[in-house]
Amino acid sequence: MTAREIIQRRMRHEGTDVTPYSIIFEDALYRRLTEYYKDENWQQKKLRRFDRSYLHADTVLMRQLDDVYSKDAYGALWRMDRKPWHLETPSLAEPDINAYAFPPAEVFTAPILRDKAEAIRRFEADTEHYRVISMGWGIFEHTWRIRGFENALMDMITDDDFYAEMTQKLTDNYVAMVRACADVPADAFLFGDDWGEQRGLICGRERWVRFIKPCWARIYDEVHKQGKIAIQHSCGSICDIYDDLAEIGMDCHESVQPEARGMSPEIIKEKYGKKISFWGCLGSQGILHNGSPAEIRTEIIRLHKLFRENGGYVLAPAKPLVDEMDIDKAVMVVETLSELQSL
């Protein structure tokens, strides 16, 4: 089977002998692995590529101002010399929708219309890989880019009408971007919107259901009208809304962090595995950070076997492998993934 066929079967919750996987390396670690293998092409030789993205729908449109600062399309000022980026000045100081001019959808769809002819050509030519349209920051995240993190959370409580209108205007732009991709022959959209932290939902389930759920219901509906599937990135513990997400059409949760509350692979597979597929589950905070190379190998093989019979899974570290990772651990990840097909 092609890589595309393998992931398609997994998204239908069908088992495959081959476990699909994805992995990202931070730059310095990649260079160290290249030195270790003494081969510039080690990744192509060692690891199979299962998915490809030839179109990125930029939901941020960051514009560099100088060596330190950049401004996004919604007017927020960012310091780019920190890791992660630091929000210096939000777009809107007060919760007054009339004091703020939302950028029109055309600002975000224009780059898609410009780039998609080439993307269509590349998607059509690629018969091997699972084809994904990559989207950027999502609805909840943009509310705090516009208002600041603490202010956005307070708005949910003290200025709920304002917050609801802000999310709907953001969703209008997002839906327009999805519609602009209707004729792109991809299999899926990958969306980003971080709702969770280690203990649960940042805003709590009640407010997530009230403000955020209707937005993503609209977006997922547009995705399914195109015959594509919705892959949703969120960090942290979001198990409290898995039933809600399945209800509105999220097909796959990407970047599952097993250390967060209620997110262990066994639990989510048992409780939600017939409704949702999972992409991740290899713990960046736990096993990859604290485990020995032998323990890392054991965990990768365990995840491979756990989901092999009834699918619904793409194996991946919850986060990119970081520059600080011990080289023997990184090599073990590479070597074990390269052996999965024969295990």
C-alpha positions as a Markdown table, in Angstrom:
| # | Residue | x | y | z |
|---|---|---|---|---|
| 1 | Met | 0.0 | 0.0 | 0.0 |
| 2 | Thr | 1.0 | 3.6 | -0.5 |
| 3 | Ala | 1.6 | 5.8 | 2.5 |
| 4 | Arg | -1.6 | 7.6 | 1.5 |
| 5 | Glu | -3.6 | 4.4 | 1.5 |
| 6 | Ile | -2.2 | 3.4 | 4.9 |
| 7 | Ile | -3.3 | 6.7 | 6.6 |
| 8 | Gln | -6.6 | 6.6 | 4.8 |
| 9 | Arg | -7.3 | 3.2 | 6.3 |
| 10 | Arg | -6.2 | 4.3 | 9.7 |
| 11 | Met | -8.5 | 7.3 | 9.5 |
| 12 | Arg | -11.3 | 4.9 | 8.8 |
| 13 | His | -10.3 | 3.0 | 12.0 |
| 14 | Glu | -9.0 | 0.0 | 10.0 |
| 15 | Gly | -5.9 | -1.8 | 11.1 |
| 16 | Thr | -2.8 | -2.0 | 9.0 |
| 17 | Asp | 0.4 | -4.0 | 9.4 |
| 18 | Val | 2.4 | -0.9 | 8.8 |
| 19 | Thr | 2.1 | 1.8 | 11.5 |
| 20 | Pro | 2.3 | 5.3 | 9.8 |
| 21 | Tyr | 4.3 | 7.9 | 11.7 |
| 22 | Ser | 5.6 | 11.4 | 11.4 |
| 23 | Ile | 8.5 | 13.2 | 13.1 |
| 24 | Ile | 10.0 | 16.6 | 13.1 |
| 25 | Phe | 13.6 | 17.5 | 14.3 |
| 26 | Glu | 14.7 | 20.8 | 15.5 |
| 27 | Asp | 17.6 | 22.2 | 13.4 |
| 28 | Ala | 20.6 | 21.6 | 15.6 |
| 29 | Leu | 19.5 | 18.1 | 16.5 |
| 30 | Tyr | 19.1 | 17.3 | 12.8 |
| 31 | Arg | 22.6 | 18.5 | 12.1 |
| 32 | Arg | 23.9 | 16.3 | 15.0 |
| 33 | Leu | 22.1 | 13.3 | 13.5 |
| 34 | Thr | 23.6 | 14.1 | 10.1 |
| 35 | Glu | 27.1 | 14.1 | 11.7 |
| 36 | Tyr | 26.2 | 10.8 | 13.5 |
| 37 | Tyr | 25.1 | 9.0 | 10.4 |
| 38 | Lys | 27.8 | 10.7 | 8.2 |
| 39 | Asp | 25.3 | 10.9 | 5.4 |
| 40 | Glu | 23.4 | 14.0 | 4.2 |
| 41 | Asn | 20.5 | 11.8 | 3.0 |
| 42 | Trp | 20.1 | 9.7 | 6.2 |
| 43 | Gln | 16.5 | 10.8 | 6.8 |
| 44 | Gln | 15.4 | 9.7 | 3.3 |
| 45 | Lys | 17.1 | 6.3 | 3.8 |
| 46 | Lys | 16.1 | 5.7 | 7.3 |
| 47 | Leu | 12.5 | 7.0 | 7.6 |
| 48 | Arg | 9.5 | 6.7 | 5.4 |
| 49 | Arg | 7.5 | 9.9 | 4.7 |
| 50 | Phe | 3.8 | 9.3 | 5.1 |
| 51 | Asp | 2.3 | 12.8 | 4.6 |
| 52 | Arg | 3.0 | 15.9 | 2.6 |
| 53 | Ser | 1.7 | 19.4 | 2.7 |
| 54 | Tyr | 2.0 | 21.5 | -0.4 |
| 55 | Leu | -0.3 | 24.4 | 0.7 |
| 56 | His | -0.1 | 26.4 | 3.9 |
| 57 | Ala | -3.0 | 28.7 | 4.5 |
| 58 | Asp | -1.5 | 31.4 | 6.6 |
| 59 | Thr | -3.9 | 32.6 | 9.3 |
| 60 | Val | -1.4 | 35.1 | 10.8 |
| 61 | Leu | 0.4 | 36.8 | 8.0 |
| 62 | Met | 3.3 | 38.0 | 10.1 |
| 63 | Arg | 5.1 | 41.1 | 8.7 |
| 64 | Gln | 8.7 | 41.7 | 9.9 |
| 65 | Leu | 9.3 | 45.3 | 11.1 |
| 66 | Asp | 12.9 | 45.0 | 12.1 |
| 67 | Asp | 15.4 | 42.5 | 13.6 |
| 68 | Val | 13.2 | 42.0 | 16.7 |
| 69 | Tyr | 9.6 | 43.0 | 16.1 |
| 70 | Ser | 6.9 | 41.7 | 13.7 |
| 71 | Lys | 3.2 | 42.6 | 13.4 |
| 72 | Asp | 0.5 | 40.2 | 12.4 |
| 73 | Ala | -2.5 | 40.8 | 10.1 |
| 74 | Tyr | -4.7 | 41.5 | 13.1 |
| 75 | Gly | -2.4 | 44.3 | 14.4 |
| 76 | Ala | -0.7 | 42.5 | 17.3 |
| 77 | Leu | 3.0 | 43.4 | 17.9 |
| 78 | Trp | 5.4 | 40.4 | 18.6 |
| 79 | Arg | 8.9 | 40.0 | 19.7 |
| 80 | Met | 10.5 | 37.4 | 17.5 |
| 81 | Asp | 13.9 | 37.2 | 19.4 |
| 82 | Arg | 12.3 | 35.0 | 22.1 |
| 83 | Lys | 11.4 | 31.3 | 22.1 |
| 84 | Pro | 8.5 | 31.0 | 21.9 |
| 85 | Trp | 7.5 | 34.4 | 20.3 |
| 86 | His | 6.4 | 37.0 | 22.9 |
| 87 | Leu | 3.2 | 39.0 | 22.4 |
| 88 | Glu | 4.4 | 42.6 | 23.1 |
| 89 | Thr | 1.2 | 44.6 | 22.4 |
| 90 | Pro | -2.2 | 43.1 | 21.6 |
| 91 | Ser | -4.3 | 44.5 | 18.8 |
| 92 | Leu | -7.2 | 45.8 | 20.9 |
| 93 | Ala | -6.8 | 47.4 | 24.3 |
| 94 | Glu | -10.5 | 47.5 | 25.3 |
| 95 | Pro | -13.3 | 45.0 | 24.7 |
| 96 | Asp | -15.1 | 47.2 | 22.1 |
| 97 | Ile | -15.7 | 45.6 | 18.7 |
| 98 | Asn | -16.6 | 49.0 | 17.2 |
| 99 | Ala | -13.1 | 50.3 | 18.0 |
| 100 | Tyr | -11.4 | 47.6 | 15.9 |
| 101 | Ala | -11.5 | 47.0 | 12.2 |
| 102 | Phe | -11.2 | 43.3 | 11.4 |
| 103 | Pro | -9.1 | 42.6 | 8.4 |
| 104 | Pro | -11.3 | 41.3 | 5.6 |
| 105 | Ala | -11.3 | 37.7 | 4.5 |
| 106 | Glu | -9.6 | 38.7 | 1.2 |
| 107 | Val | -6.4 | 39.5 | 3.1 |
| 108 | Phe | -6.1 | 35.8 | 4.0 |
| 109 | Thr | -7.6 | 34.2 | 0.9 |
| 110 | Ala | -5.4 | 36.2 | -1.6 |
| 111 | Pro | -2.2 | 34.2 | -0.8 |
| 112 | Ile | -4.1 | 30.9 | -1.1 |
| 113 | Leu | -5.5 | 31.9 | -4.5 |
| 114 | Arg | -1.9 | 33.0 | -5.5 |
| 115 | Asp | -0.3 | 29.7 | -4.4 |
| 116 | Lys | -2.9 | 27.1 | -5.0 |
| 117 | Ala | -2.3 | 26.4 | -8.7 |
| 118 | Glu | 1.2 | 25.2 | -7.9 |
| 119 | Ala | -0.1 | 23.3 | -4.9 |
| 120 | Ile | -2.8 | 21.6 | -7.1 |
| 121 | Arg | -0.1 | 20.5 | -9.5 |
| 122 | Arg | 2.0 | 19.1 | -6.8 |
| 123 | Phe | -0.9 | 17.3 | -5.0 |
| 124 | Glu | -2.0 | 15.8 | -8.2 |
| 125 | Ala | 1.5 | 14.6 | -9.0 |
| 126 | Asp | 2.0 | 13.0 | -5.6 |
| 127 | Thr | 0.4 | 9.5 | -5.6 |
| 128 | Glu | 2.4 | 8.2 | -2.7 |
| 129 | His | 1.7 | 10.5 | 0.3 |
| 130 | Tyr | -1.3 | 11.5 | 2.4 |
| 131 | Arg | -2.0 | 15.0 | 1.3 |
| 132 | Val | -2.6 | 17.7 | 3.9 |
| 133 | Ile | -3.5 | 21.4 | 3.7 |
| 134 | Ser | -1.8 | 23.1 | 6.7 |
| 135 | Met | -3.6 | 25.9 | 8.5 |
| 136 | Gly | -2.1 | 28.2 | 11.1 |
| 137 | Trp | -3.3 | 29.6 | 14.5 |
| 138 | Gly | -7.0 | 29.0 | 15.3 |
| 139 | Ile | -10.0 | 30.8 | 16.7 |
| 140 | Phe | -9.3 | 30.7 | 20.5 |
| 141 | Glu | -5.6 | 31.6 | 19.9 |
| 142 | His | -6.5 | 34.6 | 17.8 |
| 143 | Thr | -8.8 | 36.0 | 20.5 |
| 144 | Trp | -5.8 | 36.3 | 22.8 |
| 145 | Arg | -3.6 | 37.6 | 20.0 |
| 146 | Ile | -6.1 | 40.4 | 19.6 |
| 147 | Arg | -6.8 | 41.1 | 23.3 |
| 148 | Gly | -3.9 | 39.6 | 25.2 |
| 149 | Phe | -4.1 | 36.2 | 27.0 |
| 150 | Glu | -5.5 | 37.4 | 30.4 |
| 151 | Asn | -7.9 | 39.9 | 28.8 |
| 152 | Ala | -9.3 | 37.3 | 26.5 |
| 153 | Leu | -10.1 | 34.9 | 29.3 |
| 154 | Met | -11.7 | 37.8 | 31.3 |
| 155 | Asp | -13.7 | 38.8 | 28.2 |
| 156 | Met | -15.4 | 35.3 | 28.3 |
| 157 | Ile | -16.7 | 36.2 | 31.8 |
| 158 | Thr | -17.2 | 40.0 | 31.8 |
| 159 | Asp | -17.8 | 40.8 | 28.2 |
| 160 | Asp | -19.3 | 37.7 | 26.7 |
| 161 | Asp | -21.2 | 39.3 | 23.9 |
| 162 | Phe | -18.1 | 41.0 | 22.7 |
| 163 | Tyr | -16.1 | 37.8 | 22.9 |
| 164 | Ala | -18.8 | 35.9 | 21.0 |
| 165 | Glu | -18.8 | 38.5 | 18.2 |
| 166 | Met | -15.1 | 38.4 | 18.0 |
| 167 | Thr | -15.0 | 34.6 | 17.6 |
| 168 | Gln | -17.7 | 34.8 | 14.9 |
| 169 | Lys | -15.8 | 37.4 | 12.9 |
| 170 | Leu | -12.6 | 35.3 | 13.2 |
| 171 | Thr | -14.6 | 32.2 | 12.0 |
| 172 | Asp | -15.9 | 34.1 | 9.0 |
| 173 | Asn | -12.3 | 34.6 | 7.9 |
| 174 | Tyr | -11.4 | 31.0 | 8.6 |
| 175 | Val | -14.4 | 29.6 | 6.7 |
| 176 | Ala | -13.4 | 31.8 | 3.7 |
| 177 | Met | -9.9 | 30.3 | 3.7 |
| 178 | Val | -11.2 | 26.8 | 3.8 |
| 179 | Arg | -13.6 | 27.6 | 0.9 |
| 180 | Ala | -10.7 | 29.0 | -1.1 |
| 181 | Cys | -9.2 | 25.5 | -1.0 |
| 182 | Ala | -12.2 | 23.7 | -2.2 |
| 183 | Asp | -10.7 | 22.6 | -5.5 |
| 184 | Val | -7.3 | 21.6 | -4.0 |
| 185 | Pro | -7.1 | 17.8 | -4.2 |
| 186 | Ala | -5.9 | 17.2 | -0.7 |
| 187 | Asp | -7.1 | 14.5 | 1.8 |
| 188 | Ala | -7.3 | 16.6 | 4.9 |
| 189 | Phe | -6.9 | 20.0 | 6.6 |
| 190 | Leu | -4.6 | 20.3 | 9.6 |
| 191 | Phe | -5.9 | 23.1 | 11.9 |
| 192 | Gly | -4.2 | 24.5 | 15.0 |
| 193 | Asp | -5.9 | 25.9 | 18.2 |
| 194 | Asp | -4.4 | 25.2 | 21.6 |
| 195 | Trp | -7.3 | 24.7 | 24.1 |
| 196 | Gly | -5.6 | 22.5 | 26.7 |
| 197 | Glu | -3.0 | 22.7 | 29.4 |
| 198 | Gln | -1.7 | 20.0 | 31.6 |
| 199 | Arg | -4.7 | 19.7 | 33.8 |
| 200 | Gly | -7.6 | 20.4 | 31.4 |
| 201 | Leu | -9.1 | 23.1 | 29.2 |
| 202 | Ile | -7.7 | 26.5 | 29.6 |
| 203 | Cys | -11.1 | 28.2 | 29.6 |
| 204 | Gly | -13.1 | 25.2 | 31.0 |
| 205 | Arg | -15.6 | 23.1 | 29.1 |
| 206 | Glu | -18.6 | 25.3 | 29.7 |
| 207 | Arg | -17.1 | 28.3 | 28.0 |
| 208 | Trp | -15.4 | 26.2 | 25.3 |
| 209 | Val | -18.8 | 24.8 | 24.4 |
| 210 | Arg | -20.4 | 28.2 | 24.4 |
| 211 | Phe | -17.8 | 30.2 | 22.5 |
| 212 | Ile | -15.4 | 27.9 | 20.6 |
| 213 | Lys | -17.5 | 24.8 | 19.7 |
| 214 | Pro | -19.9 | 26.7 | 17.3 |
| 215 | Cys | -16.9 | 28.2 | 15.4 |
| 216 | Trp | -15.3 | 24.9 | 14.8 |
| 217 | Ala | -18.6 | 23.2 | 13.9 |
| 218 | Arg | -18.9 | 25.7 | 11.0 |
| 219 | Ile | -15.3 | 25.1 | 9.9 |
| 220 | Tyr | -15.5 | 21.3 | 10.0 |
| 221 | Asp | -18.7 | 21.4 | 8.1 |
| 222 | Glu | -17.0 | 23.3 | 5.3 |
| 223 | Val | -14.2 | 20.7 | 5.3 |
| 224 | His | -16.6 | 17.8 | 5.0 |
| 225 | Lys | -18.5 | 19.5 | 2.2 |
| 226 | Gln | -15.2 | 19.2 | 0.2 |
| 227 | Gly | -14.8 | 15.5 | 1.0 |
| 228 | Lys | -11.8 | 16.1 | 3.2 |
| 229 | Ile | -11.2 | 15.3 | 6.8 |
| 230 | Ala | -10.5 | 17.6 | 9.7 |
| 231 | Ile | -7.3 | 17.0 | 11.7 |
| 232 | Gln | -7.1 | 19.3 | 14.7 |
| 233 | His | -4.0 | 20.2 | 16.7 |
| 234 | Ser | -4.3 | 21.0 | 20.3 |
| 235 | Cys | -1.8 | 20.7 | 23.1 |
| 236 | Gly | -2.7 | 19.5 | 26.6 |
| 237 | Ser | -5.7 | 17.7 | 28.1 |
| 238 | Ile | -8.8 | 18.0 | 25.9 |
| 239 | Cys | -10.4 | 14.7 | 26.8 |
| 240 | Asp | -13.3 | 16.6 | 28.4 |
| 241 | Ile | -14.5 | 17.8 | 25.0 |
| 242 | Tyr | -13.7 | 14.7 | 22.9 |
| 243 | Asp | -17.5 | 13.9 | 22.7 |
| 244 | Asp | -18.2 | 17.4 | 21.6 |
| 245 | Leu | -15.4 | 17.3 | 19.0 |
| 246 | Ala | -16.7 | 14.0 | 17.6 |
| 247 | Glu | -20.2 | 15.5 | 17.5 |
| 248 | Ile | -19.2 | 18.5 | 15.4 |
| 249 | Gly | -17.0 | 16.5 | 13.0 |
| 250 | Met | -13.4 | 16.5 | 14.2 |
| 251 | Asp | -11.9 | 13.4 | 12.6 |
| 252 | Cys | -8.4 | 13.3 | 14.2 |
| 253 | His | -6.7 | 14.9 | 17.2 |
| 254 | Glu | -3.1 | 15.7 | 16.4 |
| 255 | Ser | -0.3 | 16.0 | 18.9 |
| 256 | Val | -1.8 | 13.9 | 21.7 |
| 257 | Gln | 0.3 | 14.6 | 24.8 |
| 258 | Pro | 0.0 | 11.4 | 26.9 |
| 259 | Glu | 1.3 | 13.0 | 30.1 |
| 260 | Ala | -1.7 | 15.4 | 30.3 |
| 261 | Arg | -4.7 | 14.5 | 32.5 |
| 262 | Gly | -6.8 | 11.7 | 30.9 |
| 263 | Met | -4.7 | 11.5 | 27.8 |
| 264 | Ser | -2.9 | 8.2 | 28.1 |
| 265 | Pro | -3.2 | 6.2 | 24.9 |
| 266 | Glu | -5.0 | 3.2 | 26.5 |
| 267 | Ile | -7.7 | 5.4 | 28.0 |
| 268 | Ile | -8.4 | 7.5 | 24.9 |
| 269 | Lys | -8.4 | 4.5 | 22.6 |
| 270 | Glu | -10.8 | 2.6 | 24.8 |
| 271 | Lys | -13.2 | 5.5 | 25.4 |
| 272 | Tyr | -13.0 | 7.4 | 22.1 |
| 273 | Gly | -11.2 | 5.2 | 19.6 |
| 274 | Lys | -14.3 | 4.4 | 17.6 |
| 275 | Lys | -15.2 | 8.1 | 17.2 |
| 276 | Ile | -11.8 | 9.8 | 16.8 |
| 277 | Ser | -8.4 | 9.0 | 15.4 |
| 278 | Phe | -5.2 | 10.1 | 17.2 |
| 279 | Trp | -1.9 | 11.5 | 15.9 |
| 280 | Gly | 0.9 | 11.5 | 18.5 |
| 281 | Cys | 1.0 | 9.8 | 21.9 |
| 282 | Leu | 4.8 | 9.5 | 22.1 |
| 283 | Gly | 5.4 | 11.6 | 25.1 |
| 284 | Ser | 7.9 | 14.5 | 24.7 |
| 285 | Gln | 7.6 | 15.5 | 28.4 |
| 286 | Gly | 7.9 | 12.0 | 29.7 |
| 287 | Ile | 9.5 | 9.1 | 27.9 |
| 288 | Leu | 11.5 | 11.1 | 25.3 |
| 289 | His | 12.9 | 13.4 | 28.0 |
| 290 | Asn | 13.4 | 11.1 | 31.0 |
| 291 | Gly | 13.5 | 7.6 | 29.4 |
| 292 | Ser | 16.5 | 5.6 | 28.5 |
| 293 | Pro | 17.1 | 4.6 | 24.8 |
| 294 | Ala | 15.8 | 1.1 | 25.6 |
| 295 | Glu | 12.7 | 2.5 | 27.3 |
| 296 | Ile | 12.0 | 4.7 | 24.3 |
| 297 | Arg | 12.2 | 1.8 | 22.0 |
| 298 | Thr | 9.9 | -0.3 | 24.2 |
| 299 | Glu | 7.3 | 2.6 | 24.2 |
| 300 | Ile | 7.4 | 3.0 | 20.4 |
| 301 | Ile | 6.8 | -0.7 | 19.9 |
| 302 | Arg | 4.0 | -0.7 | 22.5 |
| 303 | Leu | 2.2 | 2.1 | 20.7 |
| 304 | His | 2.7 | 0.3 | 17.4 |
| 305 | Lys | 1.0 | -2.8 | 18.8 |
| 306 | Leu | -1.7 | -1.0 | 20.7 |
| 307 | Phe | -3.3 | 0.5 | 17.6 |
| 308 | Arg | -2.4 | -2.0 | 15.0 |
| 309 | Glu | -5.6 | -4.1 | 14.9 |
| 310 | Asn | -8.2 | -1.4 | 14.6 |
| 311 | Gly | -6.3 | 1.6 | 13.4 |
| 312 | Gly | -7.3 | 5.2 | 14.2 |
| 313 | Tyr | -3.7 | 6.2 | 14.8 |
| 314 | Val | -0.5 | 7.8 | 13.4 |
| 315 | Leu | 2.5 | 7.5 | 15.7 |
| 316 | Ala | 4.4 | 10.7 | 16.4 |
| 317 | Pro | 6.2 | 12.5 | 19.2 |
| 318 | Ala | 3.9 | 15.0 | 20.8 |
| 319 | Lys | 6.4 | 17.8 | 19.9 |
| 320 | Pro | 9.4 | 18.0 | 17.6 |
| 321 | Leu | 12.6 | 16.3 | 18.9 |
| 322 | Val | 14.4 | 19.2 | 20.6 |
| 323 | Asp | 18.0 | 20.3 | 20.0 |
| 324 | Glu | 18.9 | 19.4 | 23.6 |
| 325 | Met | 18.0 | 15.7 | 23.2 |
| 326 | Asp | 20.7 | 13.2 | 23.8 |
| 327 | Ile | 22.0 | 11.8 | 20.5 |
| 328 | Asp | 21.6 | 8.2 | 21.7 |
| 329 | Lys | 18.0 | 8.8 | 22.4 |
| 330 | Ala | 17.4 | 10.5 | 19.1 |
| 331 | Val | 19.2 | 7.7 | 17.2 |
| 332 | Met | 17.0 | 5.1 | 19.0 |
| 333 | Val | 13.8 | 6.9 | 17.9 |
| 334 | Val | 15.1 | 6.9 | 14.3 |
| 335 | Glu | 16.2 | 3.3 | 14.3 |
| 336 | Thr | 13.0 | 2.0 | 16.0 |
| 337 | Leu | 10.7 | 3.9 | 13.6 |
| 338 | Ser | 12.7 | 2.5 | 10.7 |
| 339 | Glu | 12.1 | -1.0 | 11.9 |
| 340 | Leu | 8.4 | -0.7 | 12.6 |
| 341 | Gln | 7.4 | -2.2 | 9.2 |
| 342 | Ser | 9.1 | -5.4 | 10.1 |
| 343 | Leu | 8.0 | -5.7 | 13.7 |
